[in-house]
Amino acid sequence: MKLGDKDWSCPKKQKARQETIISPYRETFDLSLPADRQYWTLCGQCSTDDRKPLVGCELWQMTDSDLIVASQFYGVEINPEIHAFNVAAFPGMNWYNDDFYHAMVSAQAKGQFNPGIVNCDLPRMPNGGGAAYVAKIMAFLTDCTKDVMFVSNFILKIRNHPVQDGEAIVSLLGGLPQFRRAMEEGNWSLVKTYSYEGTEKSARSWMGSLVFIKKDINYAGLSCRFH
């Protein structure tokens, strides 16, 4: 993903965040993330092209909704140019120029990882490495944290690729050992599926999200059975 490739403040993107992050968290846990918990995200661009805060971006929306305060936001971006723009627009915050999984593993190794929400907005299709990446993250979260919401967002359709619906994604995930172990050992529940038209400027696309909750006590989420 290059600088300016996506409209990160698009109303469709904001609606998707409301439906897959803000509302599910409040319905399951509380109105706001506890002060000692962190919001980790594959953040993308949170600044304008002149390196100023971008109204409508993920950081803006999560703080404007009072789900979090700015110091709870941990934004990971692998593109160094986008990362530099974010740092310039929001100096002194928690920004990481790294792979998402690696950034979280590194923070955990330093005793600096205490997530309440993890938002993995992948620029990949499930069968293009996205499902395996999500399974790896869920296995990691199962081993190192509790009471967390994990949102995985995939590309469902782009250009001439066939659409992959939520059922197909769940089936693909279910064939991965790391995901199966996470579901069996981590008390995860699939609580929501969601799809929406994407915001890429280069091609029309559709995105899909799966929202998982991990709680110490039993939670009645959607049925999630694998064969």
C-alpha positions in Angstrom: 0.0 0.0 0.0 1.4 3.4 -1.1 0.8 6.8 0.3 -2.5 8.1 -0.9 -3.7 4.7 -2.4 -6.7 4.6 -0.1 -9.1 7.1 1.3 -8.7 6.3 5.0 -11.4 8.8 6.1 -14.0 7.5 3.6 -17.5 7.3 5.1 -17.6 3.6 4.1 -14.4 3.0 6.1 -15.7 4.9 9.1 -19.0 2.9 9.0 -17.1 -0.4 8.9 -15.0 0.7 11.9 -18.2 1.5 13.8 -19.8 -1.8 12.9 -16.8 -4.0 13.5 -14.8 -2.3 16.3 -16.7 0.3 18.3 -20.1 -1.3 18.5 -19.0 -5.0 19.1 -16.5 -3.8 21.8 -19.2 -1.9 23.6 -21.8 -4.6 23.3 -19.3 -7.2 24.8 -17.1 -5.3 27.2 -17.6 -1.6 28.0 -18.1 1.8 26.6 -14.4 2.5 26.6 -11.2 0.5 26.6 -9.8 0.3 30.2 -7.0 2.8 30.9 -4.3 0.1 31.2 -5.2 -1.7 27.9 -3.9 -0.9 24.4 -5.5 -0.6 20.9 -3.2 -2.2 18.4 -3.9 -1.7 14.7 -2.4 -2.1 11.2 -3.1 1.6 11.0 -2.4 2.8 7.4 -2.3 6.5 6.8 -3.5 8.8 9.6 -2.2 12.0 8.1 -2.9 14.2 5.1 -0.4 14.6 2.3 1.0 17.7 4.0 1.6 15.7 7.2 -1.3 17.0 9.3 -3.8 15.0 11.3 -6.4 13.3 9.0 -9.9 13.9 10.1 -11.9 10.6 9.8 -8.9 8.3 10.0 -8.8 5.4 12.4 -7.0 7.3 15.2 -9.3 10.3 14.9 -12.5 8.1 14.9 -11.5 5.9 17.9 -10.6 9.0 20.0 -13.5 11.0 18.8 -15.9 8.2 19.8 -14.2 8.1 23.2 -13.5 4.4 22.8 -9.8 5.2 23.6 -7.5 8.1 24.4 -4.6 8.8 22.0 -2.0 7.2 24.3 -3.7 3.8 24.0 -3.4 3.8 20.2 -0.5 1.6 18.9 -0.2 2.1 15.1 1.9 -0.3 13.0 2.7 0.6 9.3 5.3 -1.3 7.2 5.6 1.4 4.6 8.3 3.8 5.8 6.9 6.8 3.9 3.4 6.4 5.5 4.9 5.8 8.9 7.0 9.0 8.6 3.9 11.0 7.7 2.0 9.6 10.7 4.9 10.4 13.1 5.0 14.0 11.7 1.2 14.5 12.1 1.1 12.9 15.6 4.5 13.3 17.3 5.2 11.5 20.6 2.7 8.7 20.0 3.1 4.9 19.7 4.1 4.4 16.0 5.9 1.3 14.7 7.5 0.9 11.2 7.4 -2.9 11.2 5.4 -6.0 10.3 2.3 -6.1 12.4 2.9 -9.5 13.9 6.5 -8.8 14.6 5.8 -5.5 16.3 3.4 -7.1 18.7 5.7 -10.0 19.4 8.6 -7.6 20.1 6.4 -5.5 22.5 5.3 -8.7 24.3 9.0 -9.8 24.7 9.7 -6.4 26.3 6.7 -6.7 28.7 5.0 -3.8 26.9 2.1 -5.6 25.3 -1.4 -5.4 27.0 -4.0 -5.2 24.2 -7.7 -4.9 24.6 -8.4 -4.5 20.9 -6.3 -5.8 18.0 -7.4 -4.6 14.5 -5.7 -6.4 11.6 -6.8 -4.6 8.5 -4.9 -6.7 5.9 -4.4 -5.7 2.3 -4.6 -9.4 1.3 -7.1 -11.9 0.2 -7.7 -14.9 2.6 -6.2 -17.4 0.2 -3.4 -15.0 -0.6 -1.7 -15.4 2.7 -4.3 -13.5 4.7 -5.8 -16.5 6.5 -2.5 -17.9 7.5 -1.4 -14.5 8.9 -4.5 -14.2 10.9 -4.2 -17.7 12.3 -0.6 -16.9 13.4 -1.8 -13.7 15.2 -4.7 -15.5 17.0 -2.3 -18.3 18.2 0.0 -15.6 19.6 -2.9 -13.7 21.3 -4.1 -17.0 22.8 -0.8 -17.6 24.5 -0.2 -14.1 25.8 -3.4 -12.2 26.6 -7.0 -12.5 27.8 -10.2 -10.5 27.4 -9.4 -9.2 24.0 -11.3 -8.4 20.8 -9.6 -9.3 17.5 -10.8 -7.9 14.2 -9.5 -9.4 11.0 -10.2 -7.6 7.7 -9.6 -9.2 4.3 -9.9 -8.3 0.7 -12.9 -10.4 -0.6 -12.7 -9.3 -4.2 -10.4 -7.2 -6.3 -10.2 -6.9 -10.1 -11.1 -10.3 -11.6 -10.6 -12.4 -8.5 -13.8 -14.3 -7.3 -15.6 -13.1 -4.2 -14.9 -15.0 -1.0 -17.7 -14.8 1.5 -17.5 -15.1 5.3 -18.4 -18.8 5.3 -15.5 -19.5 2.8 -13.1 -17.6 5.0 -14.1 -19.4 8.2 -13.7 -22.7 6.3 -10.2 -21.7 5.1 -9.2 -20.6 8.6 -10.6 -23.9 10.0 -8.1 -25.9 8.0 -5.1 -24.1 9.6 -3.6 -25.8 12.7 -2.7 -22.5 14.4 -6.3 -21.3 14.1 -7.8 -24.5 15.3 -5.6 -24.6 18.3 -6.4 -21.0 19.1 -10.2 -21.7 19.0 -9.8 -24.8 21.1 -7.5 -23.4 23.7 -8.3 -19.7 23.8 -12.1 -19.6 24.4 -12.5 -17.5 21.3 -16.0 -16.7 19.8 -16.8 -15.4 16.4 -19.3 -12.7 17.2 -19.7 -10.9 13.9 -19.1 -11.0 10.1 -19.3 -7.9 8.0 -18.6 -6.9 4.3 -18.4 -3.6 2.5 -17.2 -2.0 -0.7 -13.6 -1.0 -0.4 -12.0 2.4 -0.8 -9.0 1.7 -3.1 -8.6 4.3 -5.9 -7.0 1.9 -8.3 -9.7 -0.8 -8.5 -13.1 -1.6 -7.2 -12.9 -4.0 -4.3 -14.9 -5.6 -1.5 -13.7 -6.1 2.0 -14.8 -8.5 4.7 -14.3 -8.6 8.4 -14.5 -11.3 11.1 -14.8 -10.1 14.7 -13.5 -12.5 17.4 -13.8 -12.2 21.2 -11.6 -13.9 23.7 -13.0 -13.9 27.3 -12.1 -15.8 30.4 -15.8 -16.6 31.0 -18.0 -18.2 28.4 -19.5 -15.9 25.8 -22.3 -17.0 23.4 -20.9 -15.9 20.0 -21.9 -17.1 16.6 -21.6 -20.8 15.8 -18.1 -21.5 14.5 -17.7 -25.2 13.7 -15.0 -26.8 11.5 -14.8 -30.0 9.6 
